[in-house]
């Protein structure tokens, strides 16, 4: 199953794409579109182009738990994205992915795609672990 990872941000949105089997992934690119309708349309176009069967949006959670402004904005984005695409949209914890992406000394746009990739790979690994535990 091909999966699209989305690291949503107010300035840049990173994208990552899994392989057709949903085992590994790679950075796909970064969208700098700030207009919500156009951003959603671009993500929907990308999902259709790559025939993804699921979209995973990174959920930024404070280390202390609970929610904050960024968490609330991302949850609202997820609800809007669900209206724009025909595939399931799920949330997955993205804590520490930006820090991991910064380690490589990448420029800002590349960091967003790398962060999306770290989040998506963690999601894919968790799905594999769940099927192994059954």
N, C-alpha and C positions, 0 to 999 in steps of 0.2 A: 504494500500500500504506500503510495507516494504521499508525503506530508510536507506542507509548507509551514515554516516557522516564521513568526512575526514578532519583532522586538519594537513595539510601538513607542514613539516619542513625539513630543510636540514639535521638534525641529526636524528630526530624521527618524525614519522607520527602517530598521534592518530586516532583511529577508534571508532565509536559508531554505534549502530544498533537500529532501531526503532522496536516496536512491529509490528505484521502483519497488524494492522489497521492504523499504522502511527500516533498514538496518543502520545505515550511515548517512551522513549529510555533509553538505558543503555550503559556504556562504553564497548567496545568490546576488546580492546587491543591496543598495541603500536607496530609499525613496526620500526625496527632500520636499515633496509636495506638502504644503501646509493647509490647503483647502480640503476639508474633510470629505466632501463628495468625490473630488478627483482622486484623493488618496484611496478611498474605498473602491472606486472603479478600477484603479490601477492594480490593487491587490486582487480583486475579482478577476481581472484580465489575466494576471499572472497565474492564478490558481487554475483557470480554465486552460490556458496555454500549456501548462505542465501536467494537466489532468490529475490534479491532486484530489485525494479522497478525504482529507481532513486538514484543517488549519489549526495550528497551535499558537496561541498568543501568550507571550510571556507576562506573568503577573508579578508586578513589583510589590513586594511586601516588606514592611519595615522589619528589621531584625528583632525588634521587641514584640512582634506580632501585631494583630489588628490591621487597621487600614490607615491610609493617609490620602492626601489630595491626588497623588500620582496613581495610587491603587484605584481610587474612585473613577478617575479619568479613563484608565485602561479598561475597567469593567464597562463603562459607558461605550467606549470604542468597540469592545467585543460585541455588545448588543447591536450596534449599528452595522458591524461587519456581518453578523448573522443574517441581517436583512438584505445584504448585498450579494451574498453567495448562496450556492445551493448545496454546499457540503457542510458537515458538522464543524463547529468552531469550539475548541476547548481551551481552557486556561491551564498554564503550568508555571510553577514557581521559577522565577528568573533571578533569584538572589545570587549575587557574586558573579554573574555572567559578564557584566561590564568590566569588573575588575580583572577577570581572566582575559578578556579581549584587550585590555590596556597593556597587559604584559608583553605583547608582541611589538609594542612601539608603533602600532598602526596609526594612520591618520584617522580623523574623526569618522568619516563615512565608512571606512573599512572596519572600524571598531564596531559599529552598529550591526553590520552583517555578521561579523565574527561572534558578537554577543548573541544574535539570533541563532547562530549555528551551535554555540555551546548549550543554549537552552533547548533547542530541538534535539540535539544528541542526547541530552539528559532525559528528555521525554521518551525518545525511542528506546533508550536503555531500560527505562522503567517499564515500558510495555513488554520488552523481551523478558525481563525478570519476572513479571507477573505471569507470563505464559510458562516459564520454567518452574514456577512454584506450584503450578496446578497439578 
